[in-house]
Amino acid sequence: MKLFLKPGACSLSPHIVLEELGLKYETDTVDLKGKKTGSGGDFLAINPKGYVPALQLDDGTVLTEGPAIVQYLADQHPDKKLAPANGTLARYQLQAWLTFIGTELHKTFSPLFNPTAPEEWKETCRANISRRLAWVNEQLAGKDYAMGADFSVADAYLFTVVGWTKFVKIDISGLPHLKAYLARVAARPGVQAALKAEGLA
């Protein structure tokens, strides 16, 4: 398998999952402006959408969209328990987390990284993110991870996205459960390995 990524972007989430599962894989960085891979390839030929992550399977099939990729990976190794079994209520709760992270957090961050976005819009986004992170903080009270006692693919995604707060002027110092959670996830060997591989630790 080969994961196409940009260091620190949302592709960190499947990178963490690959490490947590202990799978053999390669990575290739992507210049998202030029749409070129670090190995010199045309990224649009791999993922015509033009963004990361993209996971190229051993048979050449390419899977895109982070939540789909991490669930695919987890389902290849159910013994690792990174996702509840398909068809269970817990699996739908996991999907609810992944959807919330993707639509209510991840995409709300996008304007904050856009130099042409008006400051008024950015302030609205920061306020929305802060409200949603306050909700996340409440959900994490008394729990080690988003789904409870066990680390899941939702945690790889949540950790990645919340990590962007330090770059966009969003203060989480008043969210103790979230701060403790981030420290707990960051300490995991698989997370450390992915962060180091991307030059983030």
N, C-alpha and C positions, 0 to 999 in steps of 0.2 A: 504494500500500500504506500501511497505517497500523499502527504497532506500539503496542500498549497496554502501558505499563510503569509501574513504580514505581522511582524513582531508587535505584540501588545494589542492587536486588533481582536475582534470577536473570534478569530480562528484560534486564539489561545485556549478556548473552551474544548474543542475536540483534541487539541494537542495534549491538554491535561488528561483527558479521558484515555487517549492512547497510552500515556505513561502509567496511569492508574491500572490499566488492563495488562500492562507488561507486554504489549504487542511489538512485533518487528515492523518498522515503518521507516520511510524516508520523508524528509521535508524539502520544500522548495519555496523560497521567498518570492513574493510578487511585488513588483513596482505597480501600484494601482493606477498611477497617472499614465505611465507609458504602456501599461498592460503587458509587461514583459516579465518572465520568470527569471530567477537568479541564474538558472542554467541556460538562459538565452532563448527560451521558447516563447511562443505567442500565447499569452494566457487566455485570450479570447477564443482560441481554438480548443482550449480545455474547458473553460466556463464562459460561454457567450454573455452571461450576465455581467461579467467583468469585475466581480468582487469575491473576496474570500469569506469563508473557507470553501475549499473544494477538496474532495477526497477521491483520488483515483485508485480504484481497486485493482487487484492483481490481473484481472481479465480485461482491464482497460476501461471498464465502466466508471463514469464519474458521478459522484453523488454530491449535491450542493445543499445549502441551507443548514446552518449549525445545529438546530434542534433535531433535524432529520438525521444528520450524520452521527450525533452522539447517541441517539437511540439505536441506530443501526449497529454501532460499535458495541454498545452494551448488550444487545440481543445476540451478538456472536459469542458472548461469554457470560451466560446467565449466572454461572457459579460465582462471579465476582460481585453480583448484586448491585450493580450500578443503576439498574432500572427494574421496577417491579414487573412481574409477568404480564404479558399482553392479556387484555380482557378483564383484568382485575380493577377494582375501584382505585387501588393505589396507583395503577398505571395512569389512569385518567387524572389523578391528583398531580402526578409528575408532569403530565402534559399541560395541566393548568398552570403549573409553575413555569414551564418552558415558554408557554404562550405569554404569560404576564411579563416575564423577563424580556422577551423579544419585542413585544408590542408596546408595553407601557414604560419600560426602562430603556432598552437598547436604542430604539428608534427615537426616543425623546432626547437622547444624548447627541444625535447626529448634527443638529444645527450648531451645537457648541463647538464642534470641530470644523465648522464651515466659516472661513474668514469673511465671506460675503454676507452672512446672515446678519440681519439687523440686531442691534444690542437689545432692543425691546423684546424681540422674539426669544433671544437667548435667556433673558430674565424670566420670561414665562416658562420656558423649558426647565430652568433651574428650580423654579418654584414647584412645578409639577413633579420633577424627580425627587425633590426633598419630601413632598407629601407621600410619595409612593415608598420611599425608603423608610419613612416613619412607620408605614404599615408593615414593611418587611421586618423592621426592628421588633415590632410587636409579635409577629409570627415566630420569631426566633427565640422568644423568651422561653427558657426551660428546655430548649432543644439544642442538640449539637449541630444539626444540619437542617436544611429546608424541609426535608421529608421526615425528620425525627432523629433517631439515633444513628442512622447509616448515611454515609456519603453517597450521593447519587450524581447523575449527569447534570441535574438541575444546579447542583452546587458548583460544578465547573463553570457553568454559564453565569450564574449569579456572581461568583467571585470575580470573573473576568470583567463583567460590566460595572459592578460597583467599584472596582479598582480604578475606573476612569475618573471618579470624583476628584481625585487629587490633582488632575490636570485641568479641571474646568471650574474651579472656585465653588465647589459644593462642600460644605462643612458637615461631617458626620460625627463630630466629637460628642454631640448630645445623644447619640444612638448607641448605648453601651452593648446591647445584645448583638448588634450588627458589627461593631468593632471587634468584639470577642470572637465572633464567627469568622471574620476575615483573618484574624490571627491564627485561628484553629485550622482553617483551610490552607493558609499559606505554609503552615508547618508540615503538611503532608509531603512525604518523599516524592510522590508522583507530581505534585504541584511544583515543588522545588525544582525537579528535573526539567519540567517544561519551561519554567521561568528562566532557568539558567541557559537552556538551549536557545531561547529567544533574546538573550542578553538583558534580561529584566531583573536578574538577581545576582 
